[in-house]
Amino acid sequence: MAHNNGGANLAWFITGVTLGTVATLLFASQTNEETRKYLREKATVGKEKLERSGKDALERGRELYDRGKELADEAVQILEKERKTVKRAPGADKATEVASG
């Protein structure tokens, strides 16, 4: 099973965007308008990536929740089946009497 580390990926992404923006502002030989346009484009791309990451994380969370619920339901069914098996076992009544006192 693959390990999804979306939080760390998001942190690296934000760090990269920030460093890229700072480098652009420091070393840009563009006009103010060109720089603003570039930053708007990068902000839009960043926003879209963040939205996709958020949607992916939400979807993954829902999948994990659903799978956890399925496993819990299966566990309840197994325990109920085993409880009935033990209850029907020969001598189960005597074991209950001894255990209760």
OpenMM code with the backbone's topology and positions (N, CA, C; nanometers):
from openmm import Vec3, app, unit

residues = "MET ALA HIS ASN ASN GLY GLY ALA ASN LEU ALA TRP PHE ILE THR GLY VAL THR LEU GLY THR VAL ALA THR LEU LEU PHE ALA SER GLN THR ASN GLU GLU THR ARG LYS TYR LEU ARG GLU LYS ALA THR VAL GLY LYS GLU LYS LEU GLU ARG SER GLY LYS ASP ALA LEU GLU ARG GLY ARG GLU LEU TYR ASP ARG GLY LYS GLU LEU ALA ASP GLU ALA VAL GLN ILE LEU GLU LYS GLU ARG LYS THR VAL LYS ARG ALA PRO GLY ALA ASP LYS ALA THR GLU VAL ALA SER GLY".split()
positions = [
    Vec3(0.0850, -0.1178, 0.0000),
    Vec3(0.0000, 0.0000, 0.0000),
    Vec3(0.0890, 0.1233, 0.0000),
    Vec3(0.0608, 0.2152, -0.0859),
    Vec3(0.1404, 0.3376, -0.0990),
    Vec3(0.1121, 0.4303, 0.0179),
    Vec3(0.2150, 0.4992, 0.0615),
    Vec3(0.2006, 0.5948, 0.1718),
    Vec3(0.1850, 0.7335, 0.1123),
    Vec3(0.0759, 0.7989, 0.1435),
    Vec3(0.0479, 0.9312, 0.0882),
    Vec3(0.0882, 1.0360, 0.1906),
    Vec3(0.1834, 1.1217, 0.1547),
    Vec3(0.2311, 1.2251, 0.2455),
    Vec3(0.1965, 1.3613, 0.1866),
    Vec3(0.0679, 1.3880, 0.1720),
    Vec3(0.0215, 1.5109, 0.1097),
    Vec3(0.0600, 1.6360, 0.1852),
    Vec3(0.0659, 1.6284, 0.3195),
    Vec3(0.1010, 1.7458, 0.3984),
    Vec3(0.2417, 1.7939, 0.3701),
    Vec3(0.3352, 1.7017, 0.3620),
    Vec3(0.4739, 1.7391, 0.3331),
    Vec3(0.4865, 1.7925, 0.1909),
    Vec3(0.4155, 1.7301, 0.0972),
    Vec3(0.4191, 1.7776, -0.0413),
    Vec3(0.3658, 1.9196, -0.0508),
    Vec3(0.2589, 1.9473, 0.0201),
    Vec3(0.2003, 2.0804, 0.0191),
    Vec3(0.2978, 2.1824, 0.0777),
    Vec3(0.3655, 2.1457, 0.1855),
    Vec3(0.4624, 2.2363, 0.2477),
    Vec3(0.5772, 2.2670, 0.1514),
    Vec3(0.6260, 2.1660, 0.0810),
    Vec3(0.7330, 2.1882, -0.0167),
    Vec3(0.6842, 2.2754, -0.1312),
    Vec3(0.5609, 2.2528, -0.1738),
    Vec3(0.5047, 2.3331, -0.2820),
    Vec3(0.4988, 2.4802, -0.2415),
    Vec3(0.4462, 2.5081, -0.1235),
    Vec3(0.4342, 2.6466, -0.0761),
    Vec3(0.5728, 2.7096, -0.0615),
    Vec3(0.6679, 2.6326, -0.0100),
    Vec3(0.8050, 2.6825, 0.0026),
    Vec3(0.8625, 2.7174, -0.1341),
    Vec3(0.8398, 2.6310, -0.2318),
    Vec3(0.8891, 2.6566, -0.3672),
    Vec3(0.8282, 2.7804, -0.4292),
    Vec3(0.6975, 2.7966, -0.4106),
    Vec3(0.6300, 2.9155, -0.4647),
    Vec3(0.6865, 3.0417, -0.4009),
    Vec3(0.7051, 3.0381, -0.2708),
    Vec3(0.7576, 3.1548, -0.1997),
    Vec3(0.8993, 3.1887, -0.2463),
    Vec3(0.9857, 3.0896, -0.2532),
    Vec3(1.1236, 3.1149, -0.2974),
    Vec3(1.1276, 3.1619, -0.4420),
    Vec3(1.0438, 3.1041, -0.5255),
    Vec3(1.0376, 3.1469, -0.6653),
    Vec3(0.9930, 3.2907, -0.6785),
    Vec3(0.8972, 3.3296, -0.5976),
    Vec3(0.8474, 3.4670, -0.6010),
    Vec3(0.9553, 3.5648, -0.5560),
    Vec3(1.0223, 3.5314, -0.4480),
    Vec3(1.1288, 3.6185, -0.3975),
    Vec3(1.2408, 3.6306, -0.5005),
    Vec3(1.2819, 3.5197, -0.5582),
    Vec3(1.3886, 3.5233, -0.6588),
    Vec3(1.3464, 3.6069, -0.7789),
    Vec3(1.2221, 3.5930, -0.8181),
    Vec3(1.1714, 3.6706, -0.9314),
    Vec3(1.1780, 3.8193, -0.9027),
    Vec3(1.1356, 3.8572, -0.7849),
    Vec3(1.1358, 3.9995, -0.7503),
    Vec3(1.2777, 4.0550, -0.7400),
    Vec3(1.3695, 3.9741, -0.6899),
    Vec3(1.5070, 4.0215, -0.6728),
    Vec3(1.5841, 4.0309, -0.8045),
    Vec3(1.5611, 3.9370, -0.8928),
    Vec3(1.6438, 3.9282, -1.0133),
    Vec3(1.5696, 3.9628, -1.1422),
    Vec3(1.4497, 4.0096, -1.1312),
    Vec3(1.3697, 4.0365, -1.2509),
    Vec3(1.4229, 4.1575, -1.3265),
    Vec3(1.4315, 4.1408, -1.4564),
    Vec3(1.4680, 4.2537, -1.5414),
    Vec3(1.3445, 4.2982, -1.6196),
    Vec3(1.2294, 4.2642, -1.5651),
    Vec3(1.1039, 4.2976, -1.6312),
    Vec3(1.0496, 4.4292, -1.5763),
    Vec3(0.9546, 4.4829, -1.6483),
    Vec3(0.8871, 4.6029, -1.5997),
    Vec3(0.7940, 4.5643, -1.4859),
    Vec3(0.7458, 4.6644, -1.4143),
    Vec3(0.6518, 4.6385, -1.3053),
    Vec3(0.5275, 4.5652, -1.3545),
    Vec3(0.4757, 4.6061, -1.4682),
    Vec3(0.3548, 4.5430, -1.5222),
    Vec3(0.3805, 4.3964, -1.5572),
    Vec3(0.4957, 4.3692, -1.6192),
    Vec3(0.5290, 4.2310, -1.6529),
    Vec3(0.5442, 4.1461, -1.5272),
    Vec3(0.6074, 4.2037, -1.4255),
    Vec3(0.6253, 4.1321, -1.2995),
    Vec3(0.4909, 4.1033, -1.2343),
    Vec3(0.4020, 4.2017, -1.2323),
    Vec3(0.2686, 4.1811, -1.1745),
    Vec3(0.1924, 4.0727, -1.2507),
    Vec3(0.2026, 4.0748, -1.3820),
    Vec3(0.1351, 3.9741, -1.4642),
    Vec3(0.1900, 3.8347, -1.4319),
    Vec3(0.3216, 3.8255, -1.4235),
    Vec3(0.3859, 3.6981, -1.3917),
    Vec3(0.3395, 3.6469, -1.2548),
    Vec3(0.3384, 3.7365, -1.1565),
    Vec3(0.2966, 3.6970, -1.0221),
    Vec3(0.1501, 3.6549, -1.0186),
    Vec3(0.0648, 3.7251, -1.0949),
    Vec3(-0.0768, 3.6859, -1.1025),
    Vec3(-0.0909, 3.5456, -1.1601),
    Vec3(-0.0153, 3.5193, -1.2667),
    Vec3(-0.0211, 3.3868, -1.3291),
    Vec3(0.0247, 3.2784, -1.2321),
    Vec3(0.1342, 3.3044, -1.1633),
    Vec3(0.1858, 3.2061, -1.0676),
    Vec3(0.0888, 3.1874, -0.9507),
    Vec3(0.0273, 3.2950, -0.9062),
    Vec3(-0.0708, 3.2846, -0.7983),
    Vec3(-0.1902, 3.2013, -0.8425),
    Vec3(-0.2325, 3.2195, -0.9666),
    Vec3(-0.3449, 3.1414, -1.0194),
    Vec3(-0.3088, 2.9936, -1.0259),
    Vec3(-0.1895, 2.9643, -1.0758),
    Vec3(-0.1445, 2.8249, -1.0833),
    Vec3(-0.1362, 2.7653, -0.9429),
    Vec3(-0.0800, 2.8408, -0.8497),
    Vec3(-0.0696, 2.7940, -0.7118),
    Vec3(-0.2053, 2.7679, -0.6500),
    Vec3(-0.2986, 2.8581, -0.6748),
    Vec3(-0.4342, 2.8425, -0.6218),
    Vec3(-0.4989, 2.7158, -0.6775),
    Vec3(-0.4825, 2.6932, -0.8078),
    Vec3(-0.5409, 2.5745, -0.8702),
    Vec3(-0.4809, 2.4462, -0.8127),
    Vec3(-0.3499, 2.4473, -0.7907),
    Vec3(-0.2850, 2.3288, -0.7329),
    Vec3(-0.3330, 2.3048, -0.5905),
    Vec3(-0.3467, 2.4127, -0.5139),
    Vec3(-0.3961, 2.3982, -0.3772),
    Vec3(-0.5392, 2.3452, -0.3753),
    Vec3(-0.6221, 2.3939, -0.4663),
    Vec3(-0.7596, 2.3448, -0.4736),
    Vec3(-0.7622, 2.1962, -0.5078),
    Vec3(-0.6791, 2.1563, -0.6048),
    Vec3(-0.6737, 2.0141, -0.6419),
    Vec3(-0.6246, 1.9301, -0.5247),
    Vec3(-0.5220, 1.9793, -0.4558),
    Vec3(-0.4690, 1.9055, -0.3410),
    Vec3(-0.5748, 1.8912, -0.2326),
    Vec3(-0.6485, 1.9990, -0.2083),
    Vec3(-0.7547, 1.9939, -0.1086),
    Vec3(-0.8639, 1.8960, -0.1465),
    Vec3(-0.9033, 1.8982, -0.2729),
    Vec3(-1.0067, 1.8047, -0.3193),
    Vec3(-0.9572, 1.6606, -0.3112),
    Vec3(-0.8311, 1.6395, -0.3488),
    Vec3(-0.7739, 1.5049, -0.3407),
    Vec3(-0.7695, 1.4563, -0.1959),
    Vec3(-0.7287, 1.5448, -0.1053),
    Vec3(-0.7219, 1.5081, 0.0359),
    Vec3(-0.8609, 1.4770, 0.0905),
    Vec3(-0.9592, 1.5556, 0.0517),
    Vec3(-1.0963, 1.5317, 0.0961),
    Vec3(-1.1472, 1.3977, 0.0444),
    Vec3(-1.1228, 1.3698, -0.0814),
    Vec3(-1.1651, 1.2429, -0.1412),
    Vec3(-1.0978, 1.1251, -0.0709),
    Vec3(-0.9685, 1.1379, -0.0453),
    Vec3(-0.8948, 1.0307, 0.0235),
    Vec3(-0.9487, 1.0113, 0.1647),
    Vec3(-0.9805, 1.1205, 0.2317),
    Vec3(-1.0384, 1.1113, 0.3652),
    Vec3(-1.1717, 1.0391, 0.3640),
    Vec3(-1.2534, 1.0682, 0.2661),
    Vec3(-1.3826, 0.9993, 0.2542),
    Vec3(-1.3633, 0.8503, 0.2286),
    Vec3(-1.2677, 0.8176, 0.1407),
    Vec3(-1.2402, 0.6766, 0.1123),
    Vec3(-1.1948, 0.6039, 0.2389),
    Vec3(-1.1055, 0.6667, 0.3154),
    Vec3(-1.0570, 0.6048, 0.4386),
    Vec3(-1.1691, 0.5895, 0.5407),
    Vec3(-1.2552, 0.6891, 0.5510),
    Vec3(-1.3686, 0.6813, 0.6427),
    Vec3(-1.4596, 0.5650, 0.6041),
    Vec3(-1.4926, 0.5563, 0.4754),
    Vec3(-1.5804, 0.4489, 0.4286),
    Vec3(-1.5186, 0.3119, 0.4543),
    Vec3(-1.3895, 0.2989, 0.4274),
    Vec3(-1.3222, 0.1705, 0.4499),
    Vec3(-1.3186, 0.1368, 0.5987),
    Vec3(-1.2934, 0.2348, 0.6823),
    Vec3(-1.2942, 0.2120, 0.8267),
    Vec3(-1.4307, 0.1679, 0.8757),
    Vec3(-1.5345, 0.2287, 0.8224),
    Vec3(-1.6711, 0.1906, 0.8599),
    Vec3(-1.6996, 0.0470, 0.8170),
    Vec3(-1.6573, 0.0104, 0.6962),
    Vec3(-1.6760, -0.1272, 0.6490),
    Vec3(-1.6047, -0.2264, 0.7410),
    Vec3(-1.4815, -0.1952, 0.7782),
    Vec3(-1.4058, -0.2844, 0.8658),
    Vec3(-1.4711, -0.2964, 1.0031),
    Vec3(-1.5211, -0.1860, 1.0558),
    Vec3(-1.5887, -0.1900, 1.1853),
    Vec3(-1.7155, -0.2748, 1.1771),
    Vec3(-1.7914, -0.2598, 1.0702),
    Vec3(-1.9127, -0.3403, 1.0524),
    Vec3(-1.8788, -0.4889, 1.0417),
    Vec3(-1.7727, -0.5208, 0.9681),
    Vec3(-1.7299, -0.6607, 0.9562),
    Vec3(-1.6880, -0.7161, 1.0922),
    Vec3(-1.6168, -0.6363, 1.1702),
    Vec3(-1.5727, -0.6800, 1.3027),
    Vec3(-1.6923, -0.7081, 1.3922),
    Vec3(-1.7933, -0.6244, 1.3871),
    Vec3(-1.9144, -0.6455, 1.4672),
    Vec3(-1.9810, -0.7763, 1.4267),
    Vec3(-1.9908, -0.8012, 1.2974),
    Vec3(-2.0529, -0.9253, 1.2498),
    Vec3(-1.9743, -1.0482, 1.2960),
    Vec3(-1.8426, -1.0416, 1.2871),
    Vec3(-1.7594, -1.1543, 1.3301),
    Vec3(-1.7749, -1.1783, 1.4795),
    Vec3(-1.7701, -1.0718, 1.5584),
    Vec3(-1.7840, -1.0865, 1.7036),
    Vec3(-1.9215, -1.1407, 1.7414),
    Vec3(-2.0242, -1.0949, 1.6740),
    Vec3(-2.1592, -1.1444, 1.7020),
    Vec3(-2.1698, -1.2929, 1.6679),
    Vec3(-2.1121, -1.3333, 1.5569),
    Vec3(-2.1140, -1.4740, 1.5163),
    Vec3(-2.0404, -1.5597, 1.6196),
    Vec3(-1.9236, -1.5130, 1.6631),
    Vec3(-1.8459, -1.5878, 1.7623),
    Vec3(-1.9180, -1.5930, 1.8967),
    Vec3(-1.9843, -1.4853, 1.9340),
    Vec3(-2.0600, -1.4844, 2.0596),
    Vec3(-2.1688, -1.5901, 2.0559),
    Vec3(-2.2388, -1.5998, 1.9442),
    Vec3(-2.3448, -1.7002, 1.9304),
    Vec3(-2.2864, -1.8411, 1.9327),
    Vec3(-2.1703, -1.8590, 1.8706),
    Vec3(-2.1053, -1.9901, 1.8695),
    Vec3(-2.0679, -2.0318, 2.0110),
    Vec3(-2.0110, -1.9408, 2.0870),
    Vec3(-1.9720, -1.9711, 2.2245),
    Vec3(-2.0950, -1.9983, 2.3093),
    Vec3(-2.2002, -1.9240, 2.2884),
    Vec3(-2.3229, -1.9400, 2.3664),
    Vec3(-2.3846, -2.0781, 2.3427),
    Vec3(-2.3717, -2.1315, 2.2204),
    Vec3(-2.4295, -2.2618, 2.1875),
    Vec3(-2.3370, -2.3779, 2.2243),
    Vec3(-2.2148, -2.3497, 2.2600),
    Vec3(-2.1174, -2.4555, 2.2884),
    Vec3(-2.1596, -2.5358, 2.4110),
    Vec3(-2.1301, -2.6670, 2.4106),
    Vec3(-2.1635, -2.7501, 2.5273),
    Vec3(-2.0917, -2.6976, 2.6515),
    Vec3(-2.1637, -2.6874, 2.7600),
    Vec3(-2.1058, -2.6406, 2.8852),
    Vec3(-2.0977, -2.4898, 2.8974),
    Vec3(-2.1507, -2.4153, 2.8009),
    Vec3(-2.1433, -2.2695, 2.8053),
    Vec3(-2.2207, -2.2141, 2.9235),
    Vec3(-2.3339, -2.2770, 2.9573),
    Vec3(-2.4131, -2.2303, 3.0716),
    Vec3(-2.3358, -2.2458, 3.2016),
    Vec3(-2.2654, -2.3579, 3.2183),
    Vec3(-2.1880, -2.3804, 3.3403),
    Vec3(-2.0734, -2.2801, 3.3509),
    Vec3(-2.0088, -2.2495, 3.2390),
    Vec3(-1.8986, -2.1529, 3.2401),
    Vec3(-1.9496, -2.0150, 3.2797),
    Vec3(-2.0698, -1.9793, 3.2350),
    Vec3(-2.1283, -1.8504, 3.2701),
    Vec3(-2.1588, -1.8452, 3.4191),
    Vec3(-2.2113, -1.9561, 3.4750),
    Vec3(-2.2429, -1.9602, 3.6181),
    Vec3(-2.1162, -1.9472, 3.7021),
    Vec3(-2.0104, -2.0159, 3.6632),
    Vec3(-1.8843, -2.0111, 3.7369),
    Vec3(-1.8243, -1.8711, 3.7292),
    Vec3(-1.8305, -1.8098, 3.6112),
    Vec3(-1.7719, -1.6774, 3.5927),
    Vec3(-1.8472, -1.5712, 3.6709),
    Vec3(-1.9790, -1.5862, 3.6837),
    Vec3(-2.0568, -1.4823, 3.7510),
    Vec3(-2.0602, -1.5015, 3.9017),
    Vec3(-2.0151, -1.6107, 3.9487),
    Vec3(-2.0028, -1.6114, 4.0889),
    Vec3(-2.0412, -1.7235, 4.1674),
] * unit.nanometer
topology = app.Topology()
chain = topology.addChain("A")
for resn in residues:
    res = topology.addResidue(resn, chain)
    for name in ("N", "CA", "C"):
        topology.addAtom(name, app.Element.getBySymbol(name[0]), res)
